[in-house]
Amino acid sequence: MMDPRWLLRMSQWARNPPSGKRVILVFAIIAAALAVGLIEWLGYWPDWATAERIPRRF
């Protein structure tokens, strides 16, 4: 079920849409995240940029 707060947020966006710069910024962030994901999925992600799990000490 959809949260009613999303309906309120959508109505506010319809009344006061974001500026063009903000839309471009959001799409640029989404594109950068997709590019990093694609690079990692293709296997071109460098080993030095991969996090390693550290064993826990109890």
Secondary structure as the mmCIF struct_conf table of DSSP 4:
data_model
#
loop_
_struct_conf.conf_type_id
_struct_conf.id
_struct_conf.beg_label_comp_id
_struct_conf.beg_label_asym_id
_struct_conf.beg_label_seq_id
_struct_conf.end_label_comp_id
_struct_conf.end_label_asym_id
_struct_conf.end_label_seq_id
HELX_RH_AL_P HELX_RH_AL_P1 PRO A 4 ARG A 15
BEND BEND1 ASN A 16 ASN A 16
HELX_LH_PP_P HELX_LH_PP_P1 PRO A 17 SER A 19
HELX_RH_AL_P HELX_RH_AL_P2 GLY A 20 LEU A 42
TURN_TY1_P TURN_TY1_P1 GLY A 43 GLY A 43
BEND BEND2 TRP A 45 TRP A 45
HELX_RH_3T_P HELX_RH_3T_P1 ASP A 47 ALA A 49
BEND BEND3 THR A 50 THR A 50
HELX_LH_PP_P HELX_LH_PP_P2 ARG A 53 ARG A 56
#
